[in-house]
Amino acid sequence: MTIYAAVWPVHPTPRRTLFLMQALIEFAPLVAFFAAYVAGGLYVATAVLMLAMVALVAVDWLRSRRIPPLHSLSAVLVLIFGGATLALRNPLFIQWKPTVFFWLVSLAFLGSGWIGQRTLTERLLGPTLAEGFGTRLTIGPALWRRLNLLWVAFYALLGALNVVVLERLSERAWAALKLVDVVLMLIFVGAQIAWLATRASGAGPSAVGGGDGRAE
């Protein structure tokens, strides 16, 4: 969800406001969750998060008549695990939701290396990089596959980090981890964008998000 915030500097100025606005919209549920946790505890925060995720997918639909798959998955898991937490008064359900989400996403990125013509990383970053850099940046299939494996490992580690914090630290530390996850994602995506920017050249055909994305 932090891709928009990480890539907005590479976009033409007229597009930056749109991308920054999208990033803020995507951050809103996590910020609302943490604020509600501080104000009213975990059960209040869970209810607020459920409402915020419903609002997020509603905004997605109203703005573009589509809901991004990651938003759909996250919303469904929040409603299921959050509903179980509220109904059974057991915080473990919502506390395990991030790990389930991150590990499912990690598996999806891993599977995209064999299913379809393009990896999930190329599908997510390709169009944005193509718009930001145009023909100055060429990314071949081998590099996309390596980047995709980084995303597999990153999401797997985020899921494991949630378990470690949940098992070893306080509930407040676990709640704060939601904001830490956002920062880690910004650093992760931003570092990739910065590294790819160093590969931008003055000429050459662009393989970023164009065609089948397989040109070297």
C-alpha positions as a printed NumPy array, in Angstrom:
array([[  0.   ,   0.   ,   0.   ],
       [  2.971,   2.321,   0.342],
       [  4.044,   2.025,  -3.262],
       [  2.325,   5.305,  -4.131],
       [  4.227,   7.205,  -1.448],
       [  7.556,   5.662,  -2.389],
       [  7.334,   6.32 ,  -6.12 ],
       [  5.673,   9.725,  -6.239],
       [  9.   ,  11.66 ,  -6.556],
       [  9.765,   9.99 ,  -9.918],
       [  6.476,  11.066, -11.452],
       [  5.859,  14.228, -13.433],
       [  4.725,  17.041, -11.153],
       [  1.031,  17.002, -12.255],
       [  0.789,  13.354, -11.165],
       [  2.521,  13.699,  -7.807],
       [ -0.475,  15.112,  -5.983],
       [ -2.637,  12.211,  -7.153],
       [ -0.104,   9.63 ,  -5.994],
       [  0.465,  11.339,  -2.655],
       [ -3.29 ,  11.505,  -2.079],
       [ -3.61 ,   7.787,  -2.846],
       [ -0.804,   7.026,  -0.403],
       [ -2.491,   9.02 ,   2.356],
       [ -5.781,   7.207,   1.722],
       [ -4.023,   3.859,   2.014],
       [ -2.238,   4.842,   5.224],
       [ -5.477,   5.997,   6.848],
       [ -6.704,   2.604,   8.191],
       [ -3.438,   1.886,  10.011],
       [ -3.23 ,   5.397,  11.429],
       [ -6.867,   5.157,  12.535],
       [ -6.182,   1.768,  14.144],
       [ -3.245,   3.044,  16.183],
       [ -5.037,   6.231,  17.217],
       [ -8.098,   4.223,  18.288],
       [ -5.877,   1.799,  20.196],
       [ -4.283,   4.621,  22.162],
       [ -7.689,   6.16 ,  22.866],
       [ -9.797,   3.095,  23.602],
       [ -7.841,  -0.152,  23.544],
       [ -7.609,  -3.103,  21.191],
       [-11.299,  -3.887,  20.781],
       [-12.163,  -0.297,  19.884],
       [ -9.2  ,  -0.204,  17.506],
       [-10.341,  -3.44 ,  15.87 ],
       [-13.808,  -2.043,  15.208],
       [-12.306,   1.175,  13.83 ],
       [ -9.972,  -0.809,  11.56 ],
       [-12.881,  -2.839,  10.184],
       [-14.827,   0.324,   9.383],
       [-11.738,   1.956,   7.886],
       [-11.068,  -0.993,   5.573],
       [-14.662,  -0.981,   4.357],
       [-14.289,   2.746,   3.699],
       [-11.008,   2.161,   1.845],
       [-12.445,  -0.366,  -0.594],
       [-15.516,   1.863,  -1.04 ],
       [-13.241,   4.767,  -1.996],
       [-11.346,   2.461,  -4.369],
       [-14.589,   1.534,  -6.085],
       [-15.925,   5.064,  -6.283],
       [-12.662,   6.434,  -7.702],
       [-11.843,   3.765, -10.289],
       [-14.661,   1.198, -10.316],
       [-12.171,  -1.46 ,  -9.233],
       [-10.671,  -2.703,  -5.977],
       [ -6.947,  -3.592,  -5.917],
       [ -6.437,  -7.266,  -5.049],
       [ -4.259,  -6.493,  -2.015],
       [ -6.931,  -4.173,  -0.658],
       [ -9.564,  -6.861,  -1.181],
       [ -7.48 ,  -9.502,   0.596],
       [ -6.636,  -7.211,   3.5  ],
       [-10.253,  -6.082,   3.916],
       [-11.59 ,  -9.647,   3.901],
       [ -9.021, -10.774,   6.459],
       [ -9.678,  -7.752,   8.687],
       [-13.407,  -8.424,   8.634],
       [-12.962, -12.141,   9.358],
       [-10.267, -11.918,  12.015],
       [-11.582,  -8.668,  13.451],
       [-15.087, -10.072,  13.628],
       [-13.788, -13.147,  15.444],
       [-11.872, -10.972,  17.922],
       [-14.929,  -8.879,  18.729],
       [-17.36 , -11.789,  18.862],
       [-15.15 , -14.033,  21.005],
       [-13.38 , -11.232,  22.894],
       [-10.079, -12.827,  21.933],
       [ -7.371, -10.45 ,  20.653],
       [ -5.285, -13.229,  19.11 ],
       [ -7.415, -13.321,  15.971],
       [ -6.741,  -9.733,  14.915],
       [ -3.164,  -9.994,  16.155],
       [ -2.477, -12.907,  13.811],
       [ -4.162, -11.212,  10.859],
       [ -1.008,  -9.33 ,   9.71 ],
       [  1.032, -12.539,   9.631],
       [ -1.638, -14.37 ,   7.635],
       [ -1.888, -11.447,   5.225],
       [  1.873, -11.033,   4.769],
       [  2.487, -14.733,   4.271],
       [ -0.355, -15.069,   1.769],
       [  1.034, -12.111,  -0.175],
       [  4.522, -13.63 ,  -0.029],
       [  3.16 , -16.862,  -1.506],
       [  1.335, -14.882,  -4.202],
       [  4.565, -13.132,  -5.223],
       [  6.382, -16.463,  -5.19 ],
       [  3.713, -18.123,  -7.333],
       [  3.748, -15.263,  -9.84 ],
       [  7.237, -16.374, -10.849],
       [  5.667, -19.404, -12.507],
       [  2.094, -18.29 , -13.186],
       [  1.434, -15.719, -15.898],
       [  3.796, -13.803, -18.137],
       [  4.843, -11.215, -15.555],
       [  5.69 , -11.346, -11.873],
       [  3.596,  -9.429,  -9.378],
       [  6.495,  -7.041,  -8.827],
       [  6.518,  -6.134, -12.508],
       [  2.747,  -5.697, -12.521],
       [  2.876,  -3.398,  -9.485],
       [  5.966,  -1.339, -10.279],
       [  6.174,  -1.612, -14.073],
       [  3.476,   0.898, -15.105],
       [  4.561,   3.397, -12.453],
       [  8.239,   3.2  , -13.409],
       [  7.381,   3.415, -17.1  ],
       [  5.413,   6.595, -16.494],
       [  8.106,   8.086, -14.283],
       [ 11.201,   7.18 , -16.308],
       [  9.863,   6.402, -19.792],
       [ 12.532,   5.106, -22.187],
       [ 15.368,   6.024, -19.834],
       [ 14.96 ,   2.821, -17.83 ],
       [ 15.074,  -0.724, -19.153],
       [ 14.385,  -3.713, -16.926],
       [ 14.697,  -7.221, -18.291],
       [ 12.925, -10.374, -17.093],
       [ 15.894, -11.68 , -15.098],
       [ 16.04 ,  -8.508, -13.013],
       [ 12.268,  -8.52 , -12.489],
       [ 12.522, -12.076, -11.17 ],
       [ 15.273, -11.092,  -8.741],
       [ 13.262,  -8.118,  -7.538],
       [ 10.231, -10.376,  -7.151],
       [ 12.194, -12.723,  -4.887],
       [ 13.076,  -9.725,  -2.725],
       [  9.351,  -9.032,  -2.296],
       [  8.758, -12.696,  -1.411],
       [ 11.407, -12.523,   1.305],
       [ 10.285,  -9.097,   2.536],
       [  6.667, -10.09 ,   3.1  ],
       [  7.715, -13.383,   4.675],
       [  9.947, -11.484,   7.114],
       [  7.178,  -8.994,   7.942],
       [  4.914, -11.907,   8.833],
       [  7.607, -13.444,  11.017],
       [  8.296, -10.085,  12.683],
       [  4.647,  -9.828,  13.672],
       [  4.856, -13.24 ,  15.368],
       [  8.045, -12.34 ,  17.232],
       [  6.646,  -9.044,  18.516],
       [  3.349, -10.689,  19.428],
       [  5.044, -13.459,  21.389],
       [  7.84 , -11.507,  23.067],
       [  6.737,  -7.881,  23.494],
       [  3.763,  -6.026,  24.914],
       [  0.407,  -5.473,  23.261],
       [  1.237,  -1.769,  22.877],
       [  4.459,  -2.67 ,  21.07 ],
       [  2.482,  -4.925,  18.749],
       [  0.037,  -2.089,  17.99 ],
       [  2.921,   0.28 ,  17.269],
       [  4.366,  -2.305,  14.882],
       [  1.573,  -1.47 ,  12.426],
       [  3.139,   1.955,  11.905],
       [  6.627,   0.436,  11.811],
       [  5.45 ,  -1.836,   8.988],
       [  4.496,   1.24 ,   6.973],
       [  7.945,   2.761,   7.483],
       [  9.66 ,  -0.508,   6.557],
       [  7.599,  -0.742,   3.386],
       [  8.466,   2.836,   2.44 ],
       [ 12.157,   2.112,   2.94 ],
       [ 11.943,  -1.176,   1.046],
       [ 10.142,   0.218,  -1.997],
       [ 11.988,   3.537,  -1.902],
       [ 15.352,   1.782,  -1.908],
       [ 14.358,  -0.206,  -4.977],
       [ 13.176,   2.918,  -6.775],
       [ 16.382,   4.761,  -5.893],
       [ 18.507,   1.852,  -7.127],
       [ 16.519,   1.508, -10.329],
       [ 16.829,   5.25 , -10.905],
       [ 20.606,   4.818, -11.081],
       [ 20.042,   2.458, -14.015],
       [ 18.089,   5.072, -15.98 ],
       [ 19.87 ,   5.956, -19.211],
       [ 19.337,   8.556, -21.843],
       [ 18.218,   6.2  , -24.586],
       [ 17.128,   2.696, -25.37 ],
       [ 13.819,   0.847, -25.58 ],
       [ 11.855,   0.651, -22.381],
       [ 10.972,  -2.761, -21.009],
       [  9.312,  -1.289, -17.952],
       [  5.683,  -2.272, -17.854],
       [  5.404,  -2.33 , -21.6  ],
       [  4.322,  -5.171, -23.862],
       [  4.968,  -8.503, -22.23 ],
       [  7.725,  -7.018, -20.104],
       [ 10.228,  -9.576, -21.379],
       [ 12.642,  -7.53 , -23.465],
       [ 16.206,  -7.371, -22.118]])
